Amino acid sequence: MPTNRGFDEFFVRKGNWKYVNLNRKRTFLFNLQEDVGEKRDLSKDKPDIVAELEKALAEWEAQTVEPLWPSRGTVQVNLDAHGLSGGTYELFI
């Protein structure tokens, strides 16, 4: 089920898979059964699973309405500092 409607970061969980999309720029895929700490990004190794979860996200988004409340602000997150390549992103909270 996708979560975080109204923001620029999206998460989809299906079985052992967790798909993460940050600011529609950087995509991650984790196998939570084998990598509970989400250290190994499998998005390049498993494009079929990424496509399946992106499709699920798009279908879910098509059924939703715009949020009725504004974002409360932003926070800077440096992915490299957490062992994940990708640089710094501004996330809405």
C-alpha positions in Angstrom: 0.0 0.0 0.0 1.5 3.4 -1.0 1.9 6.0 1.7 2.7 9.7 2.2 0.1 11.3 -0.1 0.7 15.0 -0.7 4.5 14.9 -0.4 7.4 14.2 -2.8 8.5 11.0 -1.2 6.6 7.8 -1.8 6.8 4.3 -0.3 5.2 1.1 -1.5 5.4 -2.2 0.4 4.5 -5.5 -1.1 5.5 -8.7 0.6 9.2 -8.5 1.4 9.7 -5.6 -1.0 9.9 -1.9 -0.1 10.0 0.6 -3.0 11.1 4.2 -2.1 10.9 7.2 -4.4 12.5 10.5 -3.2 11.4 13.7 -4.8 10.6 11.7 -8.0 14.4 11.7 -8.6 15.9 8.8 -6.8 14.4 5.3 -6.5 15.4 2.5 -4.1 14.2 -1.1 -3.7 14.9 -3.1 -0.6 14.2 -6.7 0.3 13.2 -6.4 3.9 13.5 -10.1 4.7 17.2 -10.1 3.7 18.0 -6.4 4.5 16.1 -5.1 7.5 18.4 -2.1 7.7 17.7 -1.0 4.1 21.4 -0.8 3.2 21.4 -2.6 -0.2 19.5 -0.9 -3.0 18.3 -3.5 -5.4 16.5 -1.1 -7.8 19.0 -1.7 -10.6 19.1 -5.5 -10.1 15.3 -5.9 -10.0 13.7 -3.5 -12.6 10.7 -5.8 -13.0 9.8 -5.4 -9.3 10.4 -1.6 -9.5 8.1 -1.4 -12.5 5.4 -3.4 -10.7 5.5 -1.2 -7.6 5.7 2.0 -9.6 2.6 0.8 -11.5 0.8 0.2 -8.2 1.8 3.7 -7.0 0.5 5.3 -10.2 -2.8 3.4 -9.9 -3.2 4.4 -6.3 -2.4 8.1 -7.1 -5.0 8.1 -9.9 -7.7 7.3 -7.3 -6.8 10.0 -4.8 -7.6 13.7 -4.5 -5.3 16.6 -3.7 -4.6 17.0 0.1 -6.7 19.5 1.9 -3.8 20.7 4.1 -0.5 22.3 3.4 3.0 20.9 4.1 4.4 21.9 7.4 8.0 22.4 6.1 11.0 20.7 4.8 14.1 18.9 6.0 17.4 18.2 4.3 18.5 14.6 4.2 21.9 13.5 3.1 21.7 9.9 1.8 25.4 9.5 1.6 25.6 10.0 5.4 23.4 7.0 5.8 25.4 4.7 3.5 23.2 5.2 0.5 24.5 7.1 -2.6 22.4 9.8 -4.0 23.4 13.1 -2.4 21.1 15.5 -0.5 17.4 15.8 -0.9 14.8 18.2 0.5 11.9 16.2 2.0 8.6 17.7 2.9 7.2 17.1 6.4 
